[in-house]
Amino acid sequence: MAQPRPSARRTPGAFLSRALPPPALCGFLLLLVLAFAVSYAVGAGAGPVAPGMHGTGTTDGGSGDGQGGGMDMGDMDQGSGH
């Protein structure tokens, strides 16, 4: 009479090996994090690309009436058939 085989390995190591992602995926993620960290460090060391540039929120000393420089929209009804 043959003895029954023990069911699948039920050791803590077997569960842990199934719960962890494959080593290739871990290596890829580690490499990805390392590449981002190095690129951030190089960018921070290089400084700003154009130090004299300012965002759109700054004013250039104009009158502040909002009419300087852009396209004049004029009468918006123009050509509507009214």
DOZA-734504 format. One record per residue: residue number from 0; residue in three letters; z, y, x of N, C-alpha, C in turn. Coordinates in nm, 4 decimals. Each point is the difference from the previous one (the first is absolute). Layout:
N
num_residu_nup_nnorth_neast_caup_canorth_caeast_cup_cnorth_ceast
NUM_ALA_Z_Y_X_Z_Y_X_Z_Y_X
...
% end
This chain:
82
num_residu_nup_nnorth_neast_caup_canorth_caeast_cup_cnorth_ceast
0_MET_0.0000_-0.1157_0.0843_0.0000_0.1157_-0.0843_0.0000_0.1235_0.0900
1_ALA_-0.0879_0.0954_-0.0315_-0.0120_0.1215_0.0810_0.1019_0.1028_-0.0452
2_GLN_0.0521_0.0684_0.0966_0.0954_0.1052_-0.0333_-0.0751_0.1241_-0.0473
3_PRO_0.0560_0.0706_-0.0977_-0.0659_0.1211_-0.0483_-0.0017_0.1080_0.1093
4_ARG_-0.1107_0.0684_0.0084_-0.0122_0.1076_0.0990_0.0817_0.1211_-0.0449
5_PRO_0.0588_0.0646_0.0935_0.0691_0.1235_-0.0389_-0.1039_0.1038_-0.0435
6_SER_0.0368_0.0778_-0.0989_-0.0930_0.1024_-0.0485_-0.0254_0.1029_0.1102
7_ALA_-0.0756_0.0979_-0.0307_-0.0387_0.1017_0.0992_0.1226_0.0515_0.0754
8_ARG_-0.0266_0.0460_0.1197_0.1125_0.0484_0.0822_0.0747_0.1093_-0.0745
9_ARG_0.1269_-0.0143_-0.0076_0.0809_0.0981_-0.0709_0.1031_0.0602_0.0942
10_THR_-0.0458_0.0357_0.1160_0.0904_0.0633_0.0956_-0.0155_0.1505_-0.0113
11_PRO_0.0993_0.0742_0.0420_-0.0114_0.1468_-0.0051_-0.1187_0.0516_0.0829
12_GLY_-0.0315_-0.0681_0.1080_-0.1120_0.0428_0.0834_-0.1331_-0.0142_-0.0710
13_ALA_-0.0127_-0.1045_-0.0825_-0.1249_-0.0210_-0.0735_-0.0182_0.1093_-0.1047
14_PHE_0.1065_0.0376_-0.0671_-0.0091_0.1063_-0.0995_-0.0341_0.1328_0.0668
15_LEU_0.0627_0.0249_0.1138_-0.0230_0.1249_0.0715_-0.1429_0.0093_0.0512
16_SER_-0.0544_-0.1117_0.0462_-0.1374_0.0031_0.0514_-0.1008_0.0231_-0.1132
17_ARG_0.0313_-0.0428_-0.1203_-0.0893_0.0247_-0.1134_0.0168_0.1411_-0.0541
18_ALA_0.1164_0.0602_0.0158_0.0267_0.1330_-0.0546_-0.0597_0.1098_0.0879
19_LEU_-0.0118_-0.0240_0.1291_-0.0539_0.1017_0.0899_-0.1520_0.0015_-0.0048
20_PRO_-0.0601_0.1187_0.0180_-0.1461_0.0056_0.0061_-0.0503_-0.0638_0.1294
21_PRO_-0.1261_-0.0320_0.0073_-0.0543_-0.0628_0.1205_0.0168_0.0903_0.1227
22_PRO_0.0146_-0.0575_0.1168_0.0200_0.0801_0.1215_-0.1158_0.0957_0.0280
23_ALA_-0.1221_-0.0377_-0.0358_-0.1142_0.0892_0.0223_0.0144_0.1276_-0.0826
24_LEU_0.0491_-0.0105_-0.1229_0.0194_0.1171_-0.0844_0.1098_0.0890_0.0566
25_CYS_0.1072_-0.0606_0.0462_0.1082_0.0781_0.0616_-0.0499_0.0731_0.1240
26_GLY_-0.0793_-0.0671_0.0816_-0.0553_0.0632_0.1192_-0.0930_0.1146_-0.0345
27_PHE_-0.0828_-0.0177_-0.1028_-0.0906_0.1063_-0.0425_0.0773_0.1213_-0.0496
28_LEU_0.1014_-0.0226_-0.0824_0.0799_0.1120_-0.0512_0.0734_0.0719_0.1125
29_LEU_0.0499_-0.0748_0.0970_0.0666_0.0611_0.1140_-0.0985_0.0852_0.0805
30_LEU_-0.1197_-0.0506_0.0204_-0.1025_0.0747_0.0717_-0.0400_0.1257_-0.0768
31_LEU_-0.0090_-0.0088_-0.1308_-0.0342_0.1144_-0.0828_0.1065_0.1089_0.0097
32_VAL_0.1257_-0.0378_-0.0086_0.1099_0.0964_0.0122_-0.0001_0.0631_0.1385
33_LEU_-0.0244_-0.0791_0.1017_-0.0043_0.0519_0.1362_-0.1143_0.0999_0.0173
34_ALA_-0.1177_-0.0298_-0.0572_-0.1145_0.0917_0.0107_0.0300_0.1326_-0.0698
35_PHE_0.0615_-0.0042_-0.1174_0.0353_0.1231_-0.0697_0.1044_0.0798_0.0774
36_ALA_0.0971_-0.0670_0.0586_0.1036_0.0696_0.0762_-0.0590_0.0689_0.1227
37_VAL_-0.0903_-0.0678_0.0695_-0.0621_0.0591_0.1179_-0.0878_0.1180_-0.0393
38_SER_-0.0780_-0.0135_-0.1075_-0.0866_0.1102_-0.0415_0.0817_0.1201_-0.0467
39_TYR_0.1125_-0.0238_-0.0654_0.0871_0.1103_-0.0414_0.0581_0.0709_0.1220
40_ALA_0.0424_-0.0774_0.0986_0.0581_0.0593_0.1199_-0.1041_0.0826_0.0757
41_VAL_-0.1225_-0.0494_0.0096_-0.1057_0.0752_0.0677_-0.0311_0.1276_-0.0773
42_GLY_-0.0079_-0.0067_-0.1319_-0.0272_0.1181_-0.0818_0.1115_0.1029_0.0086
43_ALA_0.1236_-0.0464_0.0016_0.1123_0.0928_0.0106_0.0023_0.0653_0.1381
44_GLY_-0.0394_-0.0744_0.1024_-0.0039_0.0564_0.1343_-0.1125_0.0988_0.0191
45_ALA_-0.1112_-0.0200_-0.0699_-0.1150_0.0893_0.0132_0.0249_0.1334_-0.0690
46_GLY_0.0820_0.0009_-0.1006_0.0289_0.1235_-0.0710_-0.1028_0.0273_-0.1078
47_PRO_0.0105_0.1179_-0.0618_-0.0929_0.0328_-0.1075_-0.1422_0.0178_0.0522
48_VAL_-0.0977_-0.0325_-0.0817_-0.1396_0.0092_0.0401_-0.0432_0.1449_0.0098
49_ALA_0.0342_0.0801_-0.0994_-0.0381_0.1408_-0.0020_0.1245_0.0820_-0.0294
50_PRO_0.0729_0.0412_0.1023_0.1266_0.0697_-0.0231_-0.0133_0.1295_-0.0784
51_GLY_-0.1151_0.0677_0.0043_-0.0153_0.1272_-0.0694_-0.0342_-0.0136_-0.1468
52_MET_-0.0306_-0.1225_-0.0450_-0.0377_-0.0169_-0.1405_0.1225_0.0053_-0.0895
53_HIS_-0.0193_0.0586_-0.1163_0.1070_0.0057_-0.0993_-0.0514_-0.0603_-0.1286
54_GLY_0.0893_-0.0433_-0.0825_-0.0384_-0.0578_-0.1284_-0.0534_0.1057_-0.0954
55_THR_-0.0397_-0.0415_-0.1181_-0.0566_0.0928_-0.0974_0.1059_0.0872_-0.0646
56_GLY_0.1265_-0.0293_0.0190_0.1060_0.0771_-0.0630_0.0295_0.1320_0.0693
57_THR_-0.0565_0.0249_0.1162_0.0290_0.1249_0.0698_-0.0925_0.1104_-0.0476
58_THR_0.0469_0.1220_0.0089_-0.0834_0.1143_-0.0383_-0.0476_0.0699_0.1253
59_ASP_-0.1126_0.0690_-0.0122_-0.0552_0.0700_0.1142_0.0255_0.1498_-0.0067
60_GLY_0.0990_0.0418_-0.0779_0.0343_0.1414_-0.0084_-0.0834_0.0743_-0.1018
61_GLY_-0.0697_-0.0702_-0.0879_-0.0824_0.0643_-0.1011_0.0848_0.0610_-0.1097
62_SER_-0.0676_0.0509_-0.1012_0.0712_0.0679_-0.1077_0.0746_-0.0976_-0.0900
63_GLY_-0.0372_-0.1265_0.0043_0.0711_-0.0997_-0.0795_-0.0472_-0.0063_-0.1432
64_ASP_-0.1129_0.0654_-0.0323_-0.0468_-0.0050_-0.1376_-0.0853_-0.1229_-0.0284
65_GLY_-0.0222_-0.0818_0.0997_-0.0725_-0.1234_-0.0200_-0.1503_0.0186_-0.0108
66_GLN_-0.0531_0.1155_0.0318_-0.1426_0.0252_-0.0142_-0.0726_0.0025_0.1323
67_GLY_0.0663_-0.0235_0.1068_-0.0640_0.0093_0.1293_-0.0657_-0.1300_0.0404
68_GLY_-0.1158_0.0107_0.0552_-0.0611_-0.1142_0.0639_-0.0610_-0.1044_-0.0884
69_GLY_0.0319_-0.0442_-0.1034_-0.0600_-0.1147_-0.0648_-0.1243_0.0322_-0.0797
70_MET_-0.0453_-0.0966_-0.0726_-0.1157_0.0187_-0.0853_0.0438_0.0734_-0.1258
71_ASP_-0.0754_0.1017_-0.0402_0.0352_0.0750_-0.1202_-0.0492_-0.0764_-0.1218
72_MET_0.0923_-0.0468_-0.0837_-0.0389_-0.0779_-0.1164_-0.0451_0.0903_-0.1149
73_GLY_0.0377_0.1254_0.0038_-0.0456_0.0953_-0.1003_0.0287_-0.0449_-0.1410
74_ASP_-0.1009_0.0140_-0.0853_0.0144_-0.0357_-0.1410_-0.0288_-0.1491_-0.0149
75_MET_0.0982_-0.0764_-0.0408_-0.0171_-0.1445_-0.0089_-0.0836_-0.0398_-0.1205
76_ASP_-0.0181_0.0899_-0.0993_-0.0784_-0.0330_-0.1201_-0.1504_0.0094_0.0279
77_GLN_-0.0358_0.0528_0.1066_-0.1389_0.0272_0.0306_-0.0859_-0.1239_-0.0204
78_GLY_-0.1036_0.0104_-0.0796_-0.0904_-0.1088_-0.0249_0.0487_-0.1014_-0.1013
79_SER_0.1057_0.0299_-0.0724_0.0521_-0.0969_-0.0969_-0.0635_0.0171_-0.1369
80_GLY_-0.0849_0.1013_-0.0185_-0.0671_0.0176_-0.1271_0.0746_0.0891_-0.0966
81_HIS_0.1013_0.0679_0.0426_0.0741_0.0909_-0.0906_-0.0677_0.1304_-0.0138
% end
